[in-house]
C-alpha cells in the first residue's frame, strides 16, 4: 500500500512540476522572443527551469513521503512495530530489551518472542505460555535456522521454515552476528513491509550498543585493561571538528585518570544550525564512563535535535534506567543559529558557560545561566529553553568545572580571580584554537605544575 501510493504520488508530482516548468519556459521565451536578450533567454531558461524542477520535485517528494509513511506505515497493525522501534532506541541492556518486549510486543501486539544466541545455542528470552515456548517449535527452528545463518530478515511460514513473502507468514526473523530474534504473530501479513528494514537497523544498533557497554564492564574489572577502557571511551568523542559555515570551533579534553566523566559533542543540524553539547558526570571511573557513553549515544540517536526539551528528558530517563546510585550529570545543550544569529539552550546546572561579546569598552562577559536541574537523579521540573542573541565575532565558551576550580598554592580558585577574567577578555578576539591554548597555559601556570584534581574539558565556538 505504502509503496504503491508513493509511486503514484511521486509520478503525479513529477508530471505536474514538469508540465508547469514547460509552460513557464514557453511563456518566458515568447515574451522575450523579439528582444536583444532572446539568445540568452533561449539558452538559459531550460537550464534554470530544469534546476528549479529538481529542487521543487525533491522538496515535494520529501514532504509527501513523510505524510504517506505516517499514514500507511505507522498506523494500523504496523504501529505496534513502530512503537517497538521507538522503545528499542533507548534500550542499553538485555534487561531493557526484555521489558520492552513484554510491554510493546507481547501485551499490545500479541506476539510471541524467541531470542537466541545461536553459536552457544542459548535461549536469551522466550515468551512464556506462548508458541515460542514449545520445545517442538524450538527444535524445528534450530534445524531450519542453524549457526551461520545469513544476516537480514526472513519470513517464517506455518511449518517454521523460510518463505519468500509476508502474505502467508506466521512471523519473521531478525538475524545478525549469531543472534536470532524470532517474532511470531498470527497477523504478520498485515504489517507494512517498509517497517522491517527500520526494525532491523534499530535491532543491529541495540546489539552493538549492548556489546560496547558489556565490554566496558568486563574491561573495568581488570585494572591492567584500563587503558583499553579509556580508548573505548574516547571513541565516543568527536574525532574531527566538522567544517561549519560561519562558526569556528576548538576543543580541549584532558581526563584526570584514564577514564573520565567529561564529554562533548558537535552535531551539525543544517547549514546554519549546530548543536553544541558539553557535560560532566558525577564521580570518576567506570560508572562515570558508562553514563558518559550513555548520554552521548542517547543524544546521537534522537532524530529531532532541535527539540532540546525532549532530548534532555530522554537523557534523564536513560540515566535513571541504569539504576546506578548517586550518578547524574550536569549538561549544556545549545543550538547556534548563524542565520538568525542566536543561541537557544538548556543549561542543566553547568556553572561556567558564557558568551564574550564586543563592546566599546572591550569584551563583555555574559553568562548563560542555568535553567534546569541536575540530570538523572532527581525529578526534573518543567524544562524551559532560553535564548540569547549573538553578534559577529562573539565567542561561546563551554567548560567543565575543572577549568575554573583549579587552585593556586593559597587555595584560591582560578575562576574567582581577575587574572582569569582578563585572560578571557584578551583571548576573545583570537581564533578559537589560540584562545583555548591561552586558557590551558593559564591553568598550568596557575596550578604551579602540580597534579591536577579534576578532568579538564572545554569548547570554544566563534561566530562569523
Secondary structure, DSSP 8 states (H G I E B T S, - for coil): -HHHHHHHHHHHHHHHHHHHHHHHHHHHHHHTTTSTTHHHHHHHHHHHHHHHHHHHHHHHHHHHHHHHIIIIISSTTHHHHHHHHHHHTT--SHHHHHHHIIIIIIITT--EEEEEETTTTEEEEE-TTSGGG-HHHHHHHHHHS-TT--SEEEEE-TTSSEES-STT-SEEEEEETTEEEEEE-TTGGGS-THHHHHHHHHHHHHHHHHHHHHHHHHHHTSGGGHHHHHHHHHTTS-SS---BTTEEEEEEEE-SSSS-SEEEEEEE-SSSEEEEEEEEESS-HHHHHHHHHHHHHHHHH-S-TT-HHHHHHHHHHHHHHHT-TT--EEEEEEEEETTTTEEEEEEES-S--EEEEEETTEEEEEE----B--BSSS-------EEEE--TT-EEEEE-HHHHT-B-TT--BGGGSHHHHHHHHHHTTS-HHHHHHHHHHHHHHHHTT---SS-EEEEEEEE-
